[in-house]
Amino acid sequence: MSKEYETDLNAQVIYIATAQSLDKEMSARIKQHQALRPKHWTLVESPTDLGKAIEQLVLKHTCEHEKPITILVDCLTLWLSNCLCITDGNCRQYEKQSFLNVLAGFTHTSNVHLVLVSNEVGHGIVPLGELSRHFVDQAGWLHQDIAAIANNVDFIMAGIALSLKSNPME
C-alpha cells in the first residue's frame, strides 16, 4: 500500500468481504484470507448491497466517533460477479449506481478512509465467452467510474504501487 493509506497497526479497520463460500475452492481462499487478517479488524460480509453497507458503516461511525476509521473493501470484482449473477438487470444497475452514489458522497469525509481492492481483468486477451466479455467490460467501466470519483488511485503489480491519480484531500 502507498503511504497515504498506511494506518496505525492498532487503528480501527472495518473489512468488508464480498466473497461468498459457494464451493470448496472459494471456502479455502476465504479461510486463507481470514488467517492473514489482523484479529482486531471488524468483519462485515456484503456480497451485494455494498453501497448500503458502506453508507451504514460511515453514518454509524461518524455519529459515534471522532477518531478516523479505515474501511477496506475486498474485492470489487467479486462483488461485481455477485451483482452480475442477479437475474434482474434493473437490480444490477441499481447496485452499481447505489455504490457509486455512496462513493461520491463520502469521498471528502475526513475521518473515513475508504480503500477499495479490485482486480484488473482487462489486460489479457479478449475472453471467448459472452459472460466473460460482459464481465471484463463491466469491470473496466466500474474501475473508470470509481477512478473519476476517487482522490487516489494506485495500480499494484508485482507488489509495486504505481500511482495513477493522487489528489490529497483538501
C-alpha positions in Angstrom: 0.0 0.0 0.0 1.1 3.5 -0.6 2.0 5.8 2.3 -1.3 7.7 2.1 -3.2 4.5 3.1 -0.9 3.4 5.9 -2.5 3.4 9.3 -1.5 2.7 12.8 -1.4 -1.0 13.3 -3.9 -0.8 16.0 -6.2 1.6 14.2 -9.8 0.6 13.7 -10.3 -1.1 10.4 -13.6 -2.5 9.1 -13.0 -5.1 6.5 -15.9 -5.6 4.1 -15.7 -9.0 2.4 -17.6 -9.6 -0.8 -16.7 -13.2 -1.3 -19.2 -16.0 -0.9 -18.3 -19.5 0.1 -20.2 -21.3 -2.7 -17.6 -24.1 -3.3 -14.6 -25.8 -1.7 -12.1 -23.8 -3.6 -13.6 -20.4 -2.6 -14.0 -21.6 1.0 -10.3 -22.4 1.1 -9.5 -18.9 -0.2 -11.7 -17.3 2.4 -10.0 -19.2 5.2 -6.6 -18.2 3.9 -7.7 -14.5 3.9 -9.1 -14.8 7.4 -5.9 -16.3 8.7 -3.9 -13.4 7.2 -6.1 -10.6 8.5 -5.3 -8.9 11.8 -7.6 -10.2 14.5 -8.7 -6.7 15.7 -10.3 -5.9 12.3 -14.1 -5.9 12.3 -15.5 -8.1 9.6 -18.6 -7.2 7.6 -19.8 -9.5 4.9 -21.5 -7.9 2.0 -21.6 -9.9 -1.3 -24.2 -7.4 -2.7 -25.7 -4.2 -1.3 -22.1 -2.8 -1.0 -23.2 0.9 -1.2 -25.7 0.4 1.5 -23.2 -1.4 3.7 -20.6 1.3 3.4 -23.2 4.1 3.9 -24.4 2.5 7.1 -20.9 2.0 8.5 -19.9 5.5 7.7 -23.0 7.0 9.2 -22.7 4.9 12.3 -19.0 5.7 12.8 -19.4 9.5 12.2 -22.2 9.7 14.7 -20.4 7.7 17.4 -16.7 8.6 16.9 -14.4 11.5 16.0 -11.4 9.2 15.5 -10.6 8.2 11.9 -11.5 4.8 10.6 -10.4 2.8 7.6 -13.0 0.8 5.7 -11.3 -1.8 3.4 -13.4 -3.4 0.7 -12.1 -6.6 -0.7 -12.9 -7.3 -3.5 -14.8 -5.2 -6.1 -14.5 -7.8 -8.9 -16.0 -10.5 -6.7 -18.8 -8.0 -5.8 -19.3 -7.3 -9.5 -19.5 -11.0 -10.2 -22.1 -11.4 -7.5 -24.1 -8.5 -9.0 -23.9 -9.9 -12.5 -25.4 -13.2 -11.1 -28.6 -11.2 -10.1 -31.1 -12.0 -12.8 -32.9 -8.7 -12.6 -31.0 -6.3 -14.9 -32.6 -3.2 -13.2 -31.4 -4.5 -9.8 -27.9 -5.0 -11.1 -27.8 -1.4 -12.4 -29.3 -0.1 -9.1 -26.5 -2.0 -7.2 -23.7 -0.3 -9.2 -25.3 3.2 -9.1 -26.1 3.0 -5.4 -22.4 2.1 -4.8 -21.1 4.9 -7.0 -23.5 7.4 -5.3 -22.2 6.4 -1.9 -18.6 6.8 -3.0 -19.3 10.3 -4.5 -21.0 11.3 -1.2 -18.2 10.2 1.1 -15.0 10.9 -0.8 -14.5 14.1 1.2 -15.3 12.7 4.7 -12.1 13.4 6.6 -12.5 10.8 9.3 -13.2 7.8 7.0 -10.5 6.3 4.8 -12.1 4.1 2.2 -9.8 1.6 0.5 -11.2 -0.4 -2.4 -9.4 -3.5 -3.6 -10.1 -4.8 -7.1 -8.5 -6.9 -9.9 -7.6 -5.5 -13.3 -9.0 -8.1 -15.7 -8.8 -6.2 -18.9 -5.1 -6.6 -19.6 -5.3 -10.1 -21.1 -6.7 -11.5 -24.3 -10.4 -10.9 -25.2 -12.3 -13.7 -23.4 -14.1 -16.3 -25.6 -17.4 -16.4 -23.8 -20.2 -13.8 -23.8 -20.4 -13.7 -20.0 -16.7 -13.4 -19.6 -16.6 -10.5 -22.1 -19.5 -8.8 -20.4 -17.7 -9.2 -17.0 -14.5 -7.6 -18.4 -16.4 -4.7 -19.9 -18.4 -4.1 -16.7 -15.2 -4.3 -14.5 -13.5 -1.8 -16.8 -16.4 0.6 -16.6 -16.7 0.2 -12.9 -13.0 1.0 -12.4 -13.3 4.1 -14.6 -16.3 5.3 -12.7 -14.5 4.8 -9.4 -11.3 6.4 -10.6 -13.3 9.5 -11.6 -14.6 9.8 -8.0 -11.6 8.7 -6.0 -9.0 11.0 -4.6 -6.2 8.4 -5.1 -5.9 5.5 -7.5 -3.0 3.1 -7.3 -2.3 0.2 -9.6 -0.3 -2.5 -7.9 1.6 -5.1 -9.9 4.2 -7.5 -8.6 3.8 -5.7 -5.2 4.9 -2.4 -6.6 2.4 0.6 -6.5 2.1 2.8 -9.4 0.1 6.0 -8.6 -2.4 6.7 -11.4 -4.1 9.5 -9.6 -3.1 11.5 -6.5 -5.3 14.3 -5.2 -4.8 14.7 -1.5 -8.0 15.8 0.2 -8.2 19.5 1.0 
